[in-house]
Amino acid sequence: MSGETLAAAKRAGHNAEHHVLEAVDALEAAAGEQHWDAVAETAVFPSDELPFAGTCVVEAGLPVEIKSTMVVQTTVQRRGRFKLREQQHDALVEECGVYCFVVCEPRPARKPLAMKIVPARSVGDLVDDHTSWRDERDGRGPKTQIVWSRIFDPAEVE
């Protein structure tokens, strides 16, 4: 991935994170040394804008990792993928944390189209033969990618 593309992807991720923190009052940005982006300051409950899968509430104090992708990426319009790091995922599972998955519009707007909370433990079940943990050359340990349609029904997004 070129530096320019990586920078654009990082900006998009920061934009999605900012949107989630603005939209969900109960979430507070986590300190920089954490393995996650936010912490539930108070209990978080599902809503029309933020449905949950596999849980009824995010209890106060639990970590929340915000993962975003574009609805389509590349010139062939392939569905976007969430990129997860094994070390971060394991830390979330150990702390009973959750992911907040966000699917955004393609460039340039990158407006969120859909959000969903899923327990980290349940997300681990999506890592299988097709999406196993693979070592990367970046020195940050194994990672995997999960297409957004494994988290969201396409009708929720498209």
PLY file of the C-alpha trace (Angstrom):
ply
format ascii 1.0
element vertex 158
property float x
property float y
property float z
element edge 157
property int vertex1
property int vertex2
end_header
0.00 0.00 0.00
1.49 3.34 -0.97
2.11 6.03 1.64
-0.60 8.22 0.12
-3.14 5.37 0.20
-2.14 4.42 3.74
-2.52 8.04 4.85
-5.99 8.21 3.26
-7.00 4.95 4.99
-5.76 6.27 8.36
-7.68 9.54 7.85
-10.83 7.58 7.01
-10.40 5.49 10.16
-9.93 8.58 12.31
-13.02 10.17 10.71
-15.11 7.07 11.50
-13.78 6.96 15.07
-14.64 10.64 15.53
-18.17 10.04 14.19
-18.75 7.14 16.60
-17.48 9.11 19.60
-19.74 12.04 18.63
-22.78 9.82 17.97
-22.54 7.64 21.10
-22.48 9.86 24.19
-21.65 6.97 26.51
-18.28 6.35 24.82
-15.11 8.17 25.78
-11.83 8.10 23.84
-9.30 5.71 25.42
-5.80 6.67 26.46
-3.16 6.21 23.73
-1.47 3.19 25.30
-4.65 1.12 25.24
-5.32 -1.66 22.69
-8.68 -0.04 21.87
-10.13 3.30 20.80
-12.81 3.94 23.43
-14.23 2.90 26.77
-17.90 2.81 27.74
-18.19 5.61 30.30
-21.73 4.48 31.11
-23.77 1.53 29.85
-24.41 1.54 26.09
-27.67 0.10 24.78
-28.69 -0.76 21.21
-30.58 1.76 19.09
-31.77 2.10 15.51
-28.50 3.85 14.63
-26.32 1.44 16.63
-27.68 -2.12 16.59
-26.00 -4.86 18.60
-25.30 -8.48 17.61
-24.66 -11.08 20.28
-25.07 -8.82 23.32
-27.76 -6.68 24.97
-25.60 -4.02 26.61
-22.03 -2.77 26.72
-21.37 -2.31 30.41
-19.62 0.75 31.80
-15.85 0.35 31.78
-15.69 -2.11 28.88
-13.28 -1.41 26.01
-14.56 -0.64 22.50
-12.40 -0.99 19.39
-13.75 1.01 16.44
-13.09 -0.62 13.06
-14.14 0.98 9.81
-14.10 0.17 6.12
-15.52 1.64 2.96
-18.60 -0.02 1.47
-16.52 -0.69 -1.66
-12.82 -0.46 -2.25
-10.56 -0.75 -5.27
-11.49 -0.12 -8.86
-13.30 -3.46 -9.11
-15.77 -2.30 -6.43
-14.97 -5.16 -4.06
-16.65 -4.93 -0.64
-14.44 -3.38 2.01
-12.77 -5.40 4.74
-12.20 -4.79 8.43
-8.55 -5.31 9.38
-8.02 -6.89 12.80
-4.75 -7.51 14.63
-4.50 -10.71 16.66
-2.74 -9.11 19.67
-5.39 -6.38 19.89
-8.20 -8.91 19.39
-6.85 -11.16 22.17
-6.65 -8.17 24.54
-10.28 -7.27 23.75
-11.44 -10.84 24.35
-9.57 -10.96 27.67
-11.27 -7.71 28.79
-14.75 -8.79 27.50
-14.57 -5.90 25.03
-16.53 -5.23 21.87
-15.95 -4.01 18.36
-17.91 -1.13 16.89
-17.88 -1.88 13.16
-18.53 1.07 10.83
-19.16 0.89 7.07
-18.57 4.21 5.32
-19.33 5.75 1.95
-16.54 5.51 -0.60
-14.30 8.51 -1.20
-14.41 11.40 -0.75
-17.26 11.83 1.78
-16.64 8.73 3.92
-19.91 9.23 5.79
-20.92 6.24 7.93
-23.67 4.16 6.32
-24.04 1.65 9.16
-22.62 0.84 12.60
-22.90 -2.29 14.73
-21.57 -3.47 18.12
-20.32 -7.08 18.27
-18.56 -8.80 21.21
-14.90 -9.52 20.45
-15.41 -13.13 21.50
-18.07 -13.56 18.76
-15.87 -11.91 16.14
-13.22 -14.55 16.82
-15.68 -17.12 15.48
-15.53 -15.35 12.07
-11.80 -16.07 11.77
-11.74 -19.38 9.93
-9.93 -21.10 7.06
-10.85 -18.27 4.68
-9.85 -15.47 7.05
-7.10 -16.88 9.26
-4.52 -14.87 11.19
-1.53 -14.21 8.93
1.85 -12.72 9.79
2.52 -9.37 8.17
5.86 -7.80 7.32
5.03 -4.67 9.30
6.32 -6.16 12.56
2.99 -5.68 14.34
2.08 -9.36 14.47
-0.58 -11.49 12.80
-3.68 -9.86 11.35
-6.78 -10.87 9.44
-9.39 -9.23 7.25
-13.14 -9.74 7.46
-15.43 -8.57 4.67
-18.17 -6.29 6.03
-20.94 -8.56 4.71
-19.92 -11.16 7.35
-20.91 -8.60 10.04
-23.78 -6.73 8.33
-26.67 -7.89 6.17
-26.09 -6.08 2.86
-29.62 -4.60 3.17
-28.39 -2.71 6.28
-25.70 -1.00 4.23
-26.46 -0.82 0.51
0 1
1 2
2 3
3 4
4 5
5 6
6 7
7 8
8 9
9 10
10 11
11 12
12 13
13 14
14 15
15 16
16 17
17 18
18 19
19 20
20 21
21 22
22 23
23 24
24 25
25 26
26 27
27 28
28 29
29 30
30 31
31 32
32 33
33 34
34 35
35 36
36 37
37 38
38 39
39 40
40 41
41 42
42 43
43 44
44 45
45 46
46 47
47 48
48 49
49 50
50 51
51 52
52 53
53 54
54 55
55 56
56 57
57 58
58 59
59 60
60 61
61 62
62 63
63 64
64 65
65 66
66 67
67 68
68 69
69 70
70 71
71 72
72 73
73 74
74 75
75 76
76 77
77 78
78 79
79 80
80 81
81 82
82 83
83 84
84 85
85 86
86 87
87 88
88 89
89 90
90 91
91 92
92 93
93 94
94 95
95 96
96 97
97 98
98 99
99 100
100 101
101 102
102 103
103 104
104 105
105 106
106 107
107 108
108 109
109 110
110 111
111 112
112 113
113 114
114 115
115 116
116 117
117 118
118 119
119 120
120 121
121 122
122 123
123 124
124 125
125 126
126 127
127 128
128 129
129 130
130 131
131 132
132 133
133 134
134 135
135 136
136 137
137 138
138 139
139 140
140 141
141 142
142 143
143 144
144 145
145 146
146 147
147 148
148 149
149 150
150 151
151 152
152 153
153 154
154 155
155 156
156 157
